[in-house]
Amino acid sequence: MAQPPPDVEGDDCLPAYRHLFCPDLLRDKVAFITGGGSGIGFRIAEIFMRHGCHTAIASRSLPRVLTAARKLAAATGRRCLPLSMDVRVPPAVMAAVDQALKEFGKIDILINCAAGNFLCPAGALSFNAFKTVLDIDTSGTFNVSRVLYEKFLRDHGGVIVNITATLGHRGQVLQVHAGSAKAAVDAMTRHLAVEWGPQNIRVNSLAPGPISGTEGLRRLGGPQASLSTRVAVSPLQRLGNKTEIAHCVLFLASPLASFVTGAVLVADGGAWLTFPNDVKGLADFASFSAKL
């Protein structure tokens, strides 16, 4: 069985990296990455930069992306522009995209990675909490894609990769909000692939499973014993790591996937096929209510 590539916990760059793809696969390309200041988005930025790409990383937290950009540039020698932006606010998206275009002159790749999630039973989920997740995940993905299409991609072509999830593939307890939001993004991927293909724009989704070293796993993975049991029954019997997910995104964003569009690539070790739905565990959340 293939061993996973090395990874590190937290939002730090890899101390060493072995190229599995050509090192100049994305040479002098520019990627705009939402949620690029932490977690999977941070590692995507790093792996892209290690393959010759410059990046603009966007987050609501300016201190977070400032710190991330310094780490990424120091580790890779490529340029990284930190941007403060809320994907839910179109004027803020426009301003950030304008700033990236002023800095780099182009944006070849968009990675929609910004997301919000938490565990909550549907019966206790507030109306505003449900709306908030859809605003970030679904509307945010459309907002950034739409702005970048108008400002650059429509006339120059490019690639969009939406980071989604497998939650909506089968239905997952405690995740109606995130599952609905990500399923909508997967549908959006197909629609945009059809509409924007004639402009030489490829649009795909990447659906990760449980990934080690992420805030999502820390918040959503549940008790360690329970997580270990669920991982053990998945086909590859382990968690994925951020570098593996970044490699999948690198493939979709690169010329290696030049004839791939409208696809959803699941990268979860087969877990969505076998992960048990802990319906009994709903009792533990009976008094919990999300009131965002």
ZADO-1210 file (C-alpha; in nm, 4 decimals, padded with zeros to 6 digits):
<atoms>
<atom x="00.0000" y="00.0000" z="00.0000" code="MET" pos="1"/>
<atom x="00.1342" y="00.3449" z="-00.0912" code="ALA" pos="2"/>
<atom x="00.2552" y="00.5485" z="00.2042" code="GLN" pos="3"/>
<atom x="00.1225" y="00.9034" z="00.2461" code="PRO" pos="4"/>
<atom x="00.3666" y="01.1890" z="00.1803" code="PRO" pos="5"/>
<atom x="00.5115" y="01.3648" z="00.4866" code="PRO" pos="6"/>
<atom x="00.3039" y="01.6351" z="00.6498" code="ASP" pos="7"/>
<atom x="00.3175" y="01.8520" z="00.9611" code="VAL" pos="8"/>
<atom x="00.0549" y="01.9496" z="01.2161" code="GLU" pos="9"/>
<atom x="-00.0656" y="02.3059" z="01.2251" code="GLY" pos="10"/>
<atom x="-00.0091" y="02.5844" z="00.9787" code="ASP" pos="11"/>
<atom x="00.3616" y="02.5471" z="00.9131" code="ASP" pos="12"/>
<atom x="00.5473" y="02.4679" z="00.5929" code="CYS" pos="13"/>
<atom x="00.6975" y="02.1273" z="00.5317" code="LEU" pos="14"/>
<atom x="01.0605" y="02.1043" z="00.6507" code="PRO" pos="15"/>
<atom x="01.1447" y="01.9074" z="00.3355" code="ALA" pos="16"/>
<atom x="00.9562" y="01.8266" z="00.0180" code="TYR" pos="17"/>
<atom x="01.0027" y="01.5615" z="-00.2509" code="ARG" pos="18"/>
<atom x="00.8466" y="01.6515" z="-00.5846" code="HIS" pos="19"/>
<atom x="00.6184" y="01.3835" z="-00.7246" code="LEU" pos="20"/>
<atom x="00.5193" y="01.6160" z="-01.0088" code="PHE" pos="21"/>
<atom x="00.7496" y="01.8207" z="-01.2306" code="CYS" pos="22"/>
<atom x="00.8871" y="02.1053" z="-01.0120" code="PRO" pos="23"/>
<atom x="00.7927" y="02.3716" z="-01.2684" code="ASP" pos="24"/>
<atom x="00.4422" y="02.2355" z="-01.3307" code="LEU" pos="25"/>
<atom x="00.2852" y="02.5741" z="-01.2440" code="LEU" pos="26"/>
<atom x="00.5831" y="02.7963" z="-01.3161" code="ARG" pos="27"/>
<atom x="00.4871" y="03.1658" z="-01.3196" code="ASP" pos="28"/>
<atom x="00.1176" y="03.0896" z="-01.2821" code="LYS" pos="29"/>
<atom x="-00.0820" y="03.2890" z="-01.0261" code="VAL" pos="30"/>
<atom x="-00.3367" y="03.1303" z="-00.7908" code="ALA" pos="31"/>
<atom x="-00.5998" y="03.3082" z="-00.5822" code="PHE" pos="32"/>
<atom x="-00.6808" y="03.0911" z="-00.2789" code="ILE" pos="33"/>
<atom x="-00.9635" y="03.1677" z="-00.0366" code="THR" pos="34"/>
<atom x="-00.9125" y="03.0229" z="00.3091" code="GLY" pos="35"/>
<atom x="-00.5422" y="03.0167" z="00.2229" code="GLY" pos="36"/>
<atom x="-00.4184" y="03.1263" z="00.5624" code="GLY" pos="37"/>
<atom x="-00.4698" y="02.7964" z="00.7422" code="SER" pos="38"/>
<atom x="-00.5385" y="02.4250" z="00.7134" code="GLY" pos="39"/>
<atom x="-00.5875" y="02.2699" z="00.3723" code="ILE" pos="40"/>
<atom x="-00.5812" y="02.6095" z="00.1999" code="GLY" pos="41"/>
<atom x="-00.2384" y="02.6864" z="00.3480" code="PHE" pos="42"/>
<atom x="-00.0947" y="02.3560" z="00.2286" code="ARG" pos="43"/>
<atom x="-00.2449" y="02.4028" z="-00.1190" code="ILE" pos="44"/>
<atom x="-00.0703" y="02.7405" z="-00.1379" code="ALA" pos="45"/>
<atom x="00.2589" y="02.5866" z="-00.0272" code="GLU" pos="46"/>
<atom x="00.2466" y="02.2970" z="-00.2741" code="ILE" pos="47"/>
<atom x="00.1492" y="02.5302" z="-00.5593" code="PHE" pos="48"/>
<atom x="00.4375" y="02.7617" z="-00.4715" code="MET" pos="49"/>
<atom x="00.6793" y="02.4676" z="-00.4572" code="ARG" pos="50"/>
<atom x="00.5767" y="02.4024" z="-00.8186" code="HIS" pos="51"/>
<atom x="00.6560" y="02.7545" z="-00.9370" code="GLY" pos="52"/>
<atom x="00.3254" y="02.9330" z="-00.8699" code="CYS" pos="53"/>
<atom x="00.2770" y="03.2751" z="-00.7114" code="HIS" pos="54"/>
<atom x="-00.0235" y="03.3037" z="-00.4811" code="THR" pos="55"/>
<atom x="-00.2706" y="03.5458" z="-00.3301" code="ALA" pos="56"/>
<atom x="-00.4152" y="03.4028" z="-00.0079" code="ILE" pos="57"/>
<atom x="-00.7362" y="03.5492" z="00.1309" code="ALA" pos="58"/>
<atom x="-00.8996" y="03.5254" z="00.4733" code="SER" pos="59"/>
<atom x="-01.1185" y="03.7351" z="00.6987" code="ARG" pos="60"/>
<atom x="-00.8239" y="03.7519" z="00.9403" code="SER" pos="61"/>
<atom x="-00.5481" y="03.9786" z="00.8088" code="LEU" pos="62"/>
<atom x="-00.3003" y="03.8786" z="01.0852" code="PRO" pos="63"/>
<atom x="-00.3494" y="03.5136" z="00.9893" code="ARG" pos="64"/>
<atom x="-00.2725" y="03.5624" z="00.6208" code="VAL" pos="65"/>
<atom x="00.0151" y="03.8017" z="00.6955" code="LEU" pos="66"/>
<atom x="00.1801" y="03.5325" z="00.9075" code="THR" pos="67"/>
<atom x="00.1006" y="03.2620" z="00.6528" code="ALA" pos="68"/>
<atom x="00.2371" y="03.4663" z="00.3613" code="ALA" pos="69"/>
<atom x="00.5690" y="03.5230" z="00.5381" code="ARG" pos="70"/>
<atom x="00.6072" y="03.1498" z="00.6060" code="LYS" pos="71"/>
<atom x="00.5126" y="03.0513" z="00.2526" code="LEU" pos="72"/>
<atom x="00.7427" y="03.2990" z="00.0797" code="ALA" pos="73"/>
<atom x="01.0364" y="03.2071" z="00.3041" code="ALA" pos="74"/>
<atom x="00.9922" y="02.8338" z="00.2449" code="ALA" pos="75"/>
<atom x="00.9377" y="02.8457" z="-00.1314" code="THR" pos="76"/>
<atom x="01.0981" y="03.1607" z="-00.2682" code="GLY" pos="77"/>
<atom x="00.7796" y="03.2526" z="-00.4526" code="ARG" pos="78"/>
<atom x="00.5634" y="03.5607" z="-00.4053" code="ARG" pos="79"/>
<atom x="00.2614" y="03.5424" z="-00.1744" code="CYS" pos="80"/>
<atom x="00.0137" y="03.8288" z="-00.1369" code="LEU" pos="81"/>
<atom x="-00.1950" y="03.8310" z="00.1845" code="PRO" pos="82"/>
<atom x="-00.5461" y="03.9699" z="00.1481" code="LEU" pos="83"/>
<atom x="-00.8192" y="04.0417" z="00.4027" code="SER" pos="84"/>
<atom x="-01.1551" y="03.9480" z="00.2503" code="MET" pos="85"/>
<atom x="-01.4949" y="03.8084" z="00.3458" code="ASP" pos="86"/>
<atom x="-01.6279" y="03.5888" z="00.0637" code="VAL" pos="87"/>
<atom x="-01.9833" y="03.6820" z="00.1650" code="ARG" pos="88"/>
<atom x="-01.9292" y="04.0480" z="00.0699" code="VAL" pos="89"/>
<atom x="-01.9034" y="04.1032" z="-00.3080" code="PRO" pos="90"/>
<atom x="-01.7486" y="04.4537" z="-00.2827" code="PRO" pos="91"/>
<atom x="-01.4746" y="04.3116" z="-00.0593" code="ALA" pos="92"/>
<atom x="-01.4168" y="04.0314" z="-00.3089" code="VAL" pos="93"/>
<atom x="-01.3912" y="04.2830" z="-00.5934" code="MET" pos="94"/>
<atom x="-01.1389" y="04.4919" z="-00.4022" code="ALA" pos="95"/>
<atom x="-00.9260" y="04.1874" z="-00.3175" code="ALA" pos="96"/>
<atom x="-00.9271" y="04.0576" z="-00.6748" code="VAL" pos="97"/>
<atom x="-00.8346" y="04.4040" z="-00.8013" code="ASP" pos="98"/>
<atom x="-00.5440" y="04.4126" z="-00.5572" code="GLN" pos="99"/>
<atom x="-00.4205" y="04.0706" z="-00.6719" code="ALA" pos="100"/>
<atom x="-00.4471" y="04.1698" z="-01.0378" code="LEU" pos="101"/>
<atom x="-00.2553" y="04.4916" z="-00.9671" code="LYS" pos="102"/>
<atom x="00.0172" y="04.2908" z="-00.7928" code="GLU" pos="103"/>
<atom x="00.0520" y="04.0056" z="-01.0422" code="PHE" pos="104"/>
<atom x="-00.1171" y="04.1236" z="-01.3627" code="GLY" pos="105"/>
<atom x="-00.3179" y="03.8025" z="-01.3924" code="LYS" pos="106"/>
<atom x="-00.4891" y="03.5202" z="-01.2009" code="ILE" pos="107"/>
<atom x="-00.4733" y="03.1813" z="-01.3697" code="ASP" pos="108"/>
<atom x="-00.6181" y="02.9608" z="-01.0953" code="ILE" pos="109"/>
<atom x="-00.8913" y="03.0084" z="-00.8365" code="LEU" pos="110"/>
<atom x="-00.9160" y="02.7762" z="-00.5371" code="ILE" pos="111"/>
<atom x="-01.2389" y="02.8211" z="-00.3394" code="ASN" pos="112"/>
<atom x="-01.1423" y="02.6822" z="00.0010" code="CYS" pos="113"/>
<atom x="-01.3134" y="02.9178" z="00.2485" code="ALA" pos="114"/>
<atom x="-01.5750" y="02.7306" z="00.4555" code="ALA" pos="115"/>
<atom x="-01.7604" y="02.7205" z="00.7847" code="GLY" pos="116"/>
<atom x="-01.8845" y="02.4167" z="00.9746" code="ASN" pos="117"/>
<atom x="-01.9800" y="02.2740" z="01.3142" code="PHE" pos="118"/>
<atom x="-02.1792" y="01.9769" z="01.4453" code="LEU" pos="119"/>
<atom x="-02.5489" y="02.0234" z="01.5147" code="CYS" pos="120"/>
<atom x="-02.8653" y="01.8137" z="01.4776" code="PRO" pos="121"/>
<atom x="-03.1066" y="01.9548" z="01.2223" code="ALA" pos="122"/>
<atom x="-03.3809" y="01.9936" z="01.4817" code="GLY" pos="123"/>
<atom x="-03.1651" y="02.2241" z="01.6938" code="ALA" pos="124"/>
<atom x="-03.0073" y="02.4184" z="01.4084" code="LEU" pos="125"/>
<atom x="-03.1048" y="02.7847" z="01.4106" code="SER" pos="126"/>
<atom x="-03.2261" y="02.9431" z="01.0882" code="PHE" pos="127"/>
<atom x="-02.9388" y="03.1900" z="01.0961" code="ASN" pos="128"/>
<atom x="-02.6774" y="02.9187" z="01.1534" code="ALA" pos="129"/>
<atom x="-02.7995" y="02.7279" z="00.8469" code="PHE" pos="130"/>
<atom x="-02.7978" y="03.0476" z="00.6403" code="LYS" pos="131"/>
<atom x="-02.4502" y="03.1449" z="00.7599" code="THR" pos="132"/>
<atom x="-02.2927" y="02.8216" z="00.6370" code="VAL" pos="133"/>
<atom x="-02.4636" y="02.8505" z="00.2982" code="LEU" pos="134"/>
<atom x="-02.3554" y="03.2141" z="00.2753" code="ASP" pos="135"/>
<atom x="-01.9900" y="03.1235" z="00.3324" code="ILE" pos="136"/>
<atom x="-01.9646" y="02.7957" z="00.1421" code="ASP" pos="137"/>
<atom x="-02.2144" y="02.8320" z="-00.1422" code="THR" pos="138"/>
<atom x="-02.2672" y="03.2035" z="-00.1955" code="SER" pos="139"/>
<atom x="-01.9021" y="03.2709" z="-00.1174" code="GLY" pos="140"/>
<atom x="-01.7896" y="03.0258" z="-00.3840" code="THR" pos="141"/>
<atom x="-02.0189" y="03.1874" z="-00.6387" code="PHE" pos="142"/>
<atom x="-01.9192" y="03.5410" z="-00.5381" code="ASN" pos="143"/>
<atom x="-01.5468" y="03.4844" z="-00.5869" code="VAL" pos="144"/>
<atom x="-01.5943" y="03.2794" z="-00.9042" code="SER" pos="145"/>
<atom x="-01.8283" y="03.5388" z="-01.0537" code="ARG" pos="146"/>
<atom x="-01.6008" y="03.8334" z="-00.9744" code="VAL" pos="147"/>
<atom x="-01.2895" y="03.6624" z="-01.1066" code="LEU" pos="148"/>
<atom x="-01.4753" y="03.5510" z="-01.4194" code="TYR" pos="149"/>
<atom x="-01.5753" y="03.9076" z="-01.4970" code="GLU" pos="150"/>
<atom x="-01.2410" y="04.0642" z="-01.4121" code="LYS" pos="151"/>
<atom x="-01.0069" y="03.8154" z="-01.5781" code="PHE" pos="152"/>
<atom x="-01.1074" y="03.4567" z="-01.6573" code="LEU" pos="153"/>
<atom x="-01.3750" y="03.5355" z="-01.9181" code="ARG" pos="154"/>
<atom x="-01.1162" y="03.6885" z="-02.1507" code="ASP" pos="155"/>
<atom x="-00.8126" y="03.4787" z="-02.0617" code="HIS" pos="156"/>
<atom x="-00.9350" y="03.1350" z="-01.9537" code="GLY" pos="157"/>
<atom x="-00.8219" y="02.9568" z="-01.6402" code="GLY" pos="158"/>
<atom x="-00.9013" y="02.6956" z="-01.3803" code="VAL" pos="159"/>
<atom x="-01.1353" y="02.6873" z="-01.0802" code="ILE" pos="160"/>
<atom x="-01.1178" y="02.4171" z="-00.8139" code="VAL" pos="161"/>
<atom x="-01.3885" y="02.4153" z="-00.5454" code="ASN" pos="162"/>
<atom x="-01.3046" y="02.2386" z="-00.2191" code="ILE" pos="163"/>
<atom x="-01.6216" y="02.0583" z="-00.1121" code="THR" pos="164"/>
<atom x="-01.6961" y="01.7418" z="00.0898" code="ALA" pos="165"/>
<atom x="-01.8603" y="01.4000" z="00.0667" code="THR" pos="166"/>
<atom x="-02.1294" y="01.4856" z="00.3243" code="LEU" pos="167"/>
<atom x="-02.4047" y="01.5255" z="00.0668" code="GLY" pos="168"/>
<atom x="-02.3177" y="01.2079" z="-00.1226" code="HIS" pos="169"/>
<atom x="-02.5155" y="00.9939" z="00.1216" code="ARG" pos="170"/>
<atom x="-02.6470" y="01.2153" z="00.4043" code="GLY" pos="171"/>
<atom x="-02.4557" y="01.2647" z="00.7290" code="GLN" pos="172"/>
<atom x="-02.5954" y="01.3129" z="01.0780" code="VAL" pos="173"/>
<atom x="-02.5308" y="01.6523" z="01.2392" code="LEU" pos="174"/>
<atom x="-02.4227" y="01.8022" z="00.9047" code="GLN" pos="175"/>
<atom x="-02.7358" y="01.9077" z="00.7148" code="VAL" pos="176"/>
<atom x="-02.6056" y="02.2649" z="00.6868" code="HIS" pos="177"/>
<atom x="-02.2568" y="02.1831" z="00.5547" code="ALA" pos="178"/>
<atom x="-02.3762" y="01.8885" z="00.3451" code="GLY" pos="179"/>
<atom x="-02.6396" y="02.1016" z="00.1757" code="SER" pos="180"/>
<atom x="-02.3924" y="02.3838" z="00.1148" code="ALA" pos="181"/>
<atom x="-02.1245" y="02.1596" z="-00.0334" code="LYS" pos="182"/>
<atom x="-02.3721" y="01.9638" z="-00.2476" code="ALA" pos="183"/>
<atom x="-02.4852" y="02.2958" z="-00.3917" code="ALA" pos="184"/>
<atom x="-02.1233" y="02.3831" z="-00.4724" code="VAL" pos="185"/>
<atom x="-02.0785" y="02.0508" z="-00.6528" code="ASP" pos="186"/>
<atom x="-02.3875" y="02.1343" z="-00.8602" code="ALA" pos="187"/>
<atom x="-02.2436" y="02.4813" z="-00.9231" code="MET" pos="188"/>
<atom x="-01.9225" y="02.3178" z="-01.0433" code="THR" pos="189"/>
<atom x="-02.1123" y="02.1291" z="-01.3123" code="ARG" pos="190"/>
<atom x="-02.3168" y="02.4312" z="-01.4199" code="HIS" pos="191"/>
<atom x="-02.0143" y="02.6595" z="-01.4462" code="LEU" pos="192"/>
<atom x="-01.8119" y="02.3927" z="-01.6265" code="ALA" pos="193"/>
<atom x="-02.0828" y="02.3813" z="-01.8949" code="VAL" pos="194"/>
<atom x="-02.1335" y="02.7575" z="-01.9215" code="GLU" pos="195"/>
<atom x="-01.7713" y="02.8669" z="-01.9008" code="TRP" pos="196"/>
<atom x="-01.6050" y="02.5838" z="-02.0896" code="GLY" pos="197"/>
<atom x="-01.6258" y="02.7737" z="-02.4217" code="PRO" pos="198"/>
<atom x="-01.4142" y="03.0491" z="-02.2569" code="GLN" pos="199"/>
<atom x="-01.1447" y="02.7872" z="-02.1860" code="ASN" pos="200"/>
<atom x="-01.2275" y="02.7763" z="-01.8154" code="ILE" pos="201"/>
<atom x="-01.2169" y="02.4391" z="-01.6425" code="ARG" pos="202"/>
<atom x="-01.4187" y="02.3982" z="-01.3198" code="VAL" pos="203"/>
<atom x="-01.3870" y="02.0977" z="-01.0883" code="ASN" pos="204"/>
<atom x="-01.4541" y="02.0015" z="-00.7272" code="SER" pos="205"/>
<atom x="-01.2238" y="01.8233" z="-00.4837" code="LEU" pos="206"/>
<atom x="-01.4035" y="01.6491" z="-00.1957" code="ALA" pos="207"/>
<atom x="-01.1690" y="01.5605" z="00.0925" code="PRO" pos="208"/>
<atom x="-01.2480" y="01.3208" z="00.3736" code="GLY" pos="209"/>
<atom x="-01.1193" y="01.3393" z="00.7330" code="PRO" pos="210"/>
<atom x="-00.7801" y="01.5107" z="00.7123" code="ILE" pos="211"/>
<atom x="-00.5260" y="01.5108" z="00.9928" code="SER" pos="212"/>
<atom x="-00.3759" y="01.8323" z="01.1221" code="GLY" pos="213"/>
<atom x="-00.6799" y="02.0467" z="01.0390" code="THR" pos="214"/>
<atom x="-00.9122" y="02.2550" z="01.2511" code="GLU" pos="215"/>
<atom x="-01.2013" y="02.0712" z="01.0895" code="GLY" pos="216"/>
<atom x="-01.0859" y="01.7371" z="01.2254" code="LEU" pos="217"/>
<atom x="-01.0214" y="01.8824" z="01.5700" code="ARG" pos="218"/>
<atom x="-01.3702" y="02.0313" z="01.5831" code="ARG" pos="219"/>
<atom x="-01.5702" y="01.7697" z="01.3931" code="LEU" pos="220"/>
<atom x="-01.3848" y="01.4434" z="01.4441" code="GLY" pos="221"/>
<atom x="-01.5421" y="01.3637" z="01.7797" code="GLY" pos="222"/>
<atom x="-01.3748" y="01.1682" z="02.0623" code="PRO" pos="223"/>
<atom x="-01.0440" y="01.0054" z="01.9660" code="GLN" pos="224"/>
<atom x="-01.1693" y="00.6544" z="02.0418" code="ALA" pos="225"/>
<atom x="-01.4760" y="00.7044" z="01.8239" code="SER" pos="226"/>
<atom x="-01.2680" y="00.8554" z="01.5414" code="LEU" pos="227"/>
<atom x="-01.0185" y="00.5684" z="01.5559" code="SER" pos="228"/>
<atom x="-01.3013" y="00.3153" z="01.5259" code="THR" pos="229"/>
<atom x="-01.4492" y="00.4904" z="01.2232" code="ARG" pos="230"/>
<atom x="-01.1114" y="00.5272" z="01.0525" code="VAL" pos="231"/>
<atom x="-01.0390" y="00.1570" z="01.1070" code="ALA" pos="232"/>
<atom x="-01.3457" y="00.0553" z="00.9035" code="VAL" pos="233"/>
<atom x="-01.2616" y="00.2814" z="00.6077" code="SER" pos="234"/>
<atom x="-01.0993" y="00.1063" z="00.3096" code="PRO" pos="235"/>
<atom x="-00.7512" y="00.2589" z="00.3501" code="LEU" pos="236"/>
<atom x="-00.7819" y="00.2484" z="00.7312" code="GLN" pos="237"/>
<atom x="-00.6199" y="00.5850" z="00.7964" code="ARG" pos="238"/>
<atom x="-00.6769" y="00.9558" z="00.7811" code="LEU" pos="239"/>
<atom x="-00.5589" y="01.1588" z="00.4865" code="GLY" pos="240"/>
<atom x="-00.3177" y="01.4470" z="00.5283" code="ASN" pos="241"/>
<atom x="-00.3056" y="01.8006" z="00.3930" code="LYS" pos="242"/>
<atom x="-00.0225" y="01.7302" z="00.1496" code="THR" pos="243"/>
<atom x="-00.2251" y="01.4520" z="-00.0138" code="GLU" pos="244"/>
<atom x="-00.5192" y="01.6871" z="-00.0627" code="ILE" pos="245"/>
<atom x="-00.2911" y="01.9581" z="-00.2004" code="ALA" pos="246"/>
<atom x="-00.1491" y="01.7096" z="-00.4516" code="HIS" pos="247"/>
<atom x="-00.5013" y="01.6285" z="-00.5718" code="CYS" pos="248"/>
<atom x="-00.5772" y="01.9983" z="-00.6158" code="VAL" pos="249"/>
<atom x="-00.2444" y="02.0461" z="-00.7917" code="LEU" pos="250"/>
<atom x="-00.3443" y="01.7774" z="-01.0428" code="PHE" pos="251"/>
<atom x="-00.6833" y="01.9360" z="-01.1108" code="LEU" pos="252"/>
<atom x="-00.5336" y="02.2853" z="-01.1461" code="ALA" pos="253"/>
<atom x="-00.2476" y="02.1800" z="-01.3715" code="SER" pos="254"/>
<atom x="-00.2150" y="02.0901" z="-01.7416" code="PRO" pos="255"/>
<atom x="-00.2186" y="01.7249" z="-01.6301" code="LEU" pos="256"/>
<atom x="-00.5985" y="01.7631" z="-01.6052" code="ALA" pos="257"/>
<atom x="-00.6356" y="01.9650" z="-01.9258" code="SER" pos="258"/>
<atom x="-00.9383" y="01.7618" z="-02.0429" code="PHE" pos="259"/>
<atom x="-01.1078" y="01.7336" z="-01.7016" code="VAL" pos="260"/>
<atom x="-01.3975" y="01.9654" z="-01.6204" code="THR" pos="261"/>
<atom x="-01.7274" y="01.9356" z="-01.4351" code="GLY" pos="262"/>
<atom x="-01.5876" y="01.6528" z="-01.2217" code="ALA" pos="263"/>
<atom x="-01.5970" y="01.5855" z="-00.8480" code="VAL" pos="264"/>
<atom x="-01.2788" y="01.4100" z="-00.7358" code="LEU" pos="265"/>
<atom x="-01.3305" y="01.2367" z="-00.3998" code="VAL" pos="266"/>
<atom x="-01.0111" y="01.2113" z="-00.1944" code="ALA" pos="267"/>
<atom x="-01.1085" y="01.0360" z="00.1273" code="ASP" pos="268"/>
<atom x="-00.9560" y="00.6887" z="00.1153" code="GLY" pos="269"/>
<atom x="-01.2991" y="00.5455" z="00.0365" code="GLY" pos="270"/>
<atom x="-01.4333" y="00.6579" z="00.3747" code="ALA" pos="271"/>
<atom x="-01.7630" y="00.7916" z="00.2397" code="TRP" pos="272"/>
<atom x="-01.8508" y="00.4381" z="00.1319" code="LEU" pos="273"/>
<atom x="-01.8072" y="00.2858" z="00.4774" code="THR" pos="274"/>
<atom x="-01.8160" y="00.5535" z="00.7504" code="PHE" pos="275"/>
<atom x="-02.0971" y="00.4725" z="00.9957" code="PRO" pos="276"/>
<atom x="-02.3638" y="00.7332" z="01.0696" code="ASN" pos="277"/>
<atom x="-02.3730" y="00.7640" z="01.4476" code="ASP" pos="278"/>
<atom x="-02.7478" y="00.8085" z="01.4864" code="VAL" pos="279"/>
<atom x="-02.7304" y="00.7086" z="01.8543" code="LYS" pos="280"/>
<atom x="-02.4809" y="00.9866" z="01.9053" code="GLY" pos="281"/>
<atom x="-02.7576" y="01.2373" z="01.8372" code="LEU" pos="282"/>
<atom x="-02.8585" y="01.1941" z="02.2003" code="ALA" pos="283"/>
<atom x="-02.5346" y="01.3630" z="02.3037" code="ASP" pos="284"/>
<atom x="-02.6359" y="01.6732" z="02.1105" code="PHE" pos="285"/>
<atom x="-03.0006" y="01.6853" z="02.2188" code="ALA" pos="286"/>
<atom x="-02.9595" y="02.0038" z="02.4225" code="SER" pos="287"/>
<atom x="-02.7203" y="02.1694" z="02.1791" code="PHE" pos="288"/>
<atom x="-02.8410" y="02.4505" z="01.9545" code="SER" pos="289"/>
<atom x="-02.6420" y="02.6525" z="01.7052" code="ALA" pos="290"/>
<atom x="-02.7494" y="03.0166" z="01.7328" code="LYS" pos="291"/>
<atom x="-02.5095" y="03.1886" z="01.4953" code="LEU" pos="292"/>
</atoms>
